[in-house]
Amino acid sequence: MTQNNSNTSDNKKKFCSWKKFLFKPDLPKNNPTDIALIKNQAKGKVWVEYLKFFLIPTYQSDSFSALETALIEENSRRSTFRKMLTPLTIIGSLIIIFMVFLAVFAPWLSPYTYKQLSLSQFPGAYAPPSPEHFLGTTLYGRDILGRIIYGARESLTLGISAILISYVFGTIFGLIAAYFGGKVDTIIMRIFDLLMTLPGLVIVLLFGAIFGRTMNVYMISFGILMIPENARLIRSQVLIVKQCQYVEAARISGAKDFRIMFKHILPNSIAPMIISASFSMGATILGITALTFLGMGEPNVVEWGGDVNLGKSMVFQAPWAFFWPGFFIIITVFGFILLGDGLVDVFNPRNTTEN
């Protein structure tokens, strides 16, 4: 008798917990609207919906559907942040944050001013690391640590500026070409196809020969060269997004083309651009340092590639003059590549579906 009572009690608990799950589920506290909706739908219909659930094979209660939708939305919000917490994105982000820290606080971190590190000459060429110069000195006796700190500012500034030029104009041209199509699309894309056939390094050197071998000229040159690639990237994404029903609904409702393009289409097409920006940033920094390494930069500008160029002749006699600038070039580019790989996993639709 005692065993029967315990079984009955257990069954009753299971029944109540199952009924509570179906018709009075607990939702996240940040969804009060969904909670109210489920309670209103389940109120007064508990037994009716319970019978339908067991008697009708394909029946699903409205409260359960609302719960499922709310949970999917919450998991979607959480999944993006959770995917960002991967070794790739964490390591890449830490490297980039460190470089940004050096660039922003360079005047306080460096023991020497920018003018001293770029124009002044000090005795003790290629001095080894010491308490006065932690990483040694260059050919002109300049502190390597200070030049690395200010070099981070120069590299990031030039890279970000080139990326902004390429992505702003690339996004505008790609969006216009994909949205309007027809002759507009053909003309814009054929011009960009022609530009992509030109050798990039030759074009940059040509710009330098015409307008002067300055870092700003190189920065603008790299930005212009990346416009066609970014335009093609955003165009391919816009061609998909503009077929969505909400875009058609906006068009039918009388929204203007400008509003449709920049409010409804562009925000939903920007994910591939974010991924590409990380890779392009690393490639731009590497390209600019390559030019300065070849002696094409300004002699009075603190840049990592120029320091590698000065130290290459003393690789064995003074390896610190060659190693540290090269190391920071590699680690910075590596950080942007790691971040880009991590963002691919975050914005990949297949990964979102699988999770």
C-alpha positions in Angstrom: 0.0 0.0 0.0 2.8 2.4 0.9 4.6 1.5 -2.4 1.4 2.3 -4.4 1.0 5.6 -2.6 4.6 6.5 -3.4 4.1 5.6 -7.1 1.0 7.6 -7.3 2.8 10.6 -5.7 5.7 10.3 -8.1 3.3 10.1 -11.1 1.5 13.2 -9.8 4.7 15.1 -9.5 5.8 14.1 -13.0 2.3 15.1 -14.3 2.5 18.5 -12.6 6.0 19.2 -13.8 5.1 18.2 -17.4 2.0 20.3 -17.3 4.0 23.2 -15.9 6.5 22.8 -18.7 3.9 22.7 -21.4 1.5 25.4 -20.3 3.4 27.6 -17.8 7.0 27.5 -18.9 9.7 29.6 -17.3 11.2 32.0 -19.8 14.3 34.2 -19.4 13.5 37.2 -17.3 14.5 39.5 -20.1 11.4 38.5 -22.2 8.4 39.8 -20.2 6.3 40.1 -23.4 6.8 36.4 -24.2 6.0 35.4 -20.7 2.7 37.4 -20.7 1.8 36.0 -24.1 2.3 32.4 -22.9 0.4 32.8 -19.7 -2.6 34.4 -21.5 -2.7 31.7 -24.1 -2.5 28.9 -21.5 -4.9 30.4 -19.0 -8.2 28.5 -18.8 -7.1 26.0 -21.5 -4.8 23.7 -19.6 -6.9 20.5 -19.7 -8.1 21.1 -23.3 -4.7 21.6 -24.7 -3.4 18.7 -22.6 -5.9 16.4 -24.2 -5.2 17.7 -27.6 -1.5 17.2 -27.1 -2.0 13.4 -26.4 -4.9 12.7 -28.8 -3.8 14.7 -31.8 -0.4 13.4 -33.1 0.8 16.6 -34.7 -0.7 19.0 -32.3 1.5 21.7 -30.7 0.1 24.2 -28.2 0.5 27.9 -28.8 2.2 28.3 -25.4 4.8 25.7 -26.4 5.4 27.4 -29.7 5.9 30.7 -28.0 8.3 29.1 -25.6 10.2 27.5 -28.4 10.5 30.8 -30.3 11.6 32.7 -27.2 14.3 30.1 -26.5 15.5 30.1 -30.1 15.9 33.9 -30.0 17.7 33.8 -26.7 20.1 31.1 -27.9 20.7 33.1 -31.0 21.7 36.1 -28.9 23.9 34.1 -26.7 25.5 32.1 -29.5 27.1 35.1 -31.1 28.9 36.1 -27.9 29.7 32.5 -27.1 31.3 31.9 -30.5 33.5 35.0 -29.9 35.0 33.3 -26.9 37.3 31.0 -29.0 41.1 30.7 -28.8 41.4 32.4 -32.2 39.3 35.5 -31.5 40.7 35.8 -27.9 44.3 35.7 -28.9 43.8 37.9 -32.0 41.8 40.4 -30.0 44.4 40.5 -27.2 47.2 41.2 -29.7 45.3 43.9 -31.4 44.3 45.5 -28.1 47.9 45.5 -27.1 49.0 47.2 -30.3 46.2 49.8 -29.9 47.3 50.4 -26.4 50.9 51.1 -27.6 49.6 53.4 -30.4 47.3 55.4 -28.1 49.6 55.9 -25.2 52.8 56.1 -27.1 53.9 59.6 -25.7 53.6 58.2 -22.1 55.1 54.8 -22.8 58.1 55.9 -24.9 61.1 57.3 -23.1 61.8 59.5 -26.1 59.7 61.9 -28.2 58.7 61.2 -31.8 61.0 64.0 -33.0 64.0 62.5 -31.1 63.3 59.0 -32.6 62.9 60.3 -36.1 65.3 63.2 -36.6 67.9 63.1 -33.8 71.1 61.1 -33.9 72.7 59.7 -30.8 76.1 58.1 -30.2 76.3 54.4 -29.8 75.1 52.9 -33.1 73.6 49.4 -32.6 74.2 49.5 -28.9 73.1 46.2 -27.2 70.1 46.0 -24.8 70.8 47.8 -21.6 68.8 49.5 -18.7 68.9 52.7 -20.8 67.8 51.0 -24.0 65.9 47.8 -23.2 65.9 46.6 -26.8 69.0 48.2 -28.0 69.5 51.0 -30.5 69.5 51.4 -34.3 72.1 52.6 -36.8 71.6 56.2 -35.6 71.6 55.4 -31.9 67.8 55.7 -31.7 66.0 53.7 -29.1 64.4 50.6 -30.6 61.7 50.3 -28.0 60.5 53.8 -28.6 60.5 53.4 -32.3 58.5 50.2 -32.0 55.9 52.0 -29.8 55.5 54.9 -32.2 55.7 52.4 -35.1 52.5 50.8 -33.9 50.7 54.1 -34.1 52.0 54.7 -37.6 51.1 51.2 -38.9 47.6 51.1 -37.3 46.8 54.7 -38.5 47.8 54.0 -42.1 46.1 50.6 -42.1 42.8 51.9 -40.7 42.8 54.9 -43.0 43.3 52.7 -46.1 40.6 50.3 -44.9 38.1 53.1 -44.4 38.8 54.5 -47.9 38.4 51.1 -49.6 35.3 50.0 -47.6 33.4 53.2 -47.8 33.7 53.6 -51.6 33.6 49.8 -52.2 30.4 49.5 -50.2 28.7 52.4 -52.1 29.7 51.2 -55.5 28.9 47.6 -54.8 25.5 48.5 -53.2 24.5 50.7 -56.2 25.6 48.1 -58.7 23.7 45.2 -57.1 20.6 47.2 -56.3 20.0 48.8 -59.6 21.5 46.1 -61.8 21.3 46.3 -65.6 23.7 48.7 -67.3 24.7 50.3 -64.0 25.9 47.0 -62.7 27.7 46.2 -65.9 29.5 49.5 -66.2 30.7 49.5 -62.6 31.8 45.9 -62.5 33.6 46.1 -65.8 35.6 49.1 -64.6 36.5 47.3 -61.4 37.4 44.1 -63.3 39.8 46.2 -65.4 41.4 47.7 -62.2 41.8 44.3 -60.7 44.0 43.2 -63.6 46.6 45.9 -62.9 49.5 44.9 -60.7 49.0 46.4 -57.3 52.6 47.1 -56.3 53.4 48.7 -59.6 50.4 51.0 -59.2 51.5 52.0 -55.7 55.0 52.8 -56.9 53.5 54.8 -59.8 51.4 56.8 -57.4 54.5 57.4 -55.3 56.5 58.6 -58.4 53.8 61.0 -59.4 52.6 62.4 -56.1 55.6 61.8 -53.9 56.9 59.0 -51.8 55.0 59.8 -48.7 53.1 57.5 -46.4 49.8 59.3 -47.1 50.2 58.6 -50.8 50.9 54.9 -50.1 47.9 54.8 -47.8 45.5 56.3 -50.4 47.0 54.0 -53.1 46.3 50.8 -51.0 42.8 52.1 -50.2 42.0 52.7 -53.9 43.4 49.3 -54.9 41.1 47.5 -52.5 37.9 49.2 -53.6 37.1 46.8 -56.5 37.5 43.7 -54.3 35.3 45.1 -51.6 32.7 46.3 -54.1 32.5 42.7 -55.5 32.1 41.3 -52.0 29.3 43.6 -51.0 27.6 43.2 -54.4 27.4 39.4 -54.1 25.8 39.8 -50.6 23.3 42.5 -51.7 22.2 40.4 -54.6 21.0 37.8 -52.1 19.6 40.1 -49.5 17.5 42.2 -52.0 15.5 39.1 -52.8 14.2 38.8 -49.3 10.5 39.4 -48.5 11.1 42.3 -46.2 12.9 44.2 -48.9 10.0 43.6 -51.3 7.6 44.7 -48.6 9.5 47.9 -48.1 9.5 48.5 -51.9 5.8 47.9 -52.2 5.1 50.2 -49.2 6.6 53.1 -51.2 10.0 53.4 -49.5 12.6 55.2 -51.5 15.6 53.5 -53.0 18.0 55.3 -50.7 16.1 54.1 -47.6 15.8 50.6 -48.9 19.5 50.3 -49.7 20.9 51.8 -46.5 18.3 50.8 -43.9 17.0 47.4 -45.1 19.7 45.9 -47.3 23.1 47.2 -46.1 22.8 46.3 -42.4 22.0 42.7 -43.4 24.9 42.5 -45.8 27.7 43.8 -43.7 28.9 40.6 -42.0 31.2 39.5 -44.8 32.7 43.0 -44.8 33.6 42.8 -41.2 35.4 39.5 -41.7 37.2 40.8 -44.8 38.3 44.0 -43.0 40.3 42.0 -40.5 42.2 40.2 -43.2 42.6 43.4 -45.3 44.0 45.3 -42.3 46.8 42.7 -41.9 47.5 42.7 -45.6 47.6 46.5 -45.7 50.1 46.8 -42.8 52.2 44.1 -44.4 52.2 46.0 -47.8 53.1 49.3 -46.3 56.0 47.8 -44.3 57.2 46.0 -47.4 57.4 49.4 -49.2 59.4 51.0 -46.4 61.6 47.9 -46.2 62.5 48.5 -49.8 63.5 52.0 -49.0 60.4 53.6 -50.6 59.2 55.4 -47.4 59.9 58.7 -45.8 63.2 58.6 -43.8 61.9 60.8 -41.0 58.8 58.6 -40.4 59.0 56.0 -37.6 57.9 52.8 -39.3 58.7 49.1 -38.6 59.7 48.3 -42.2 62.3 51.0 -42.3 63.9 49.7 -39.1 64.0 46.2 -40.6 65.7 47.7 -43.6 68.3 49.4 -41.5 69.0 46.3 -39.4 69.2 43.8 -42.2 72.9 44.5 -42.8 73.7 43.7 -39.1 71.7 40.5 -38.6 74.6 38.7 -37.0 76.4 41.6 -35.4 73.3 43.3 -33.9 70.3 40.9 -34.3 68.1 43.0 -32.0 68.0 45.8 -34.6 66.5 43.4 -37.1 64.6 41.1 -34.9 62.3 43.3 -32.8 60.8 45.4 -35.6 60.2 42.2 -37.7 58.7 40.4 -34.7 56.1 43.2 -34.2 55.2 43.2 -37.9 54.6 39.5 -37.8 52.7 39.5 -34.5 50.4 42.4 -35.6 49.5 40.8 -38.9 49.1 37.4 -37.2 46.7 39.0 -34.7 44.4 40.4 -37.5 44.5 37.0 -39.3 43.5 35.2 -36.1 40.7 37.6 -35.5 39.5 37.2 -39.1 39.5 33.4 -38.7 37.5 33.7 -35.5 34.9 36.0 -37.1 34.5 33.5 -40.0 33.3 31.0 -37.4 31.0 33.6 -35.7 29.2 34.8 -38.9 29.2 31.4 -40.7 25.5 30.5 -41.2 26.3 26.7 -41.2 27.9 27.0 -37.7 24.8 28.9 -36.5 22.5 26.3 -37.8 24.5 23.4 -36.4 24.7 25.0 -33.0 
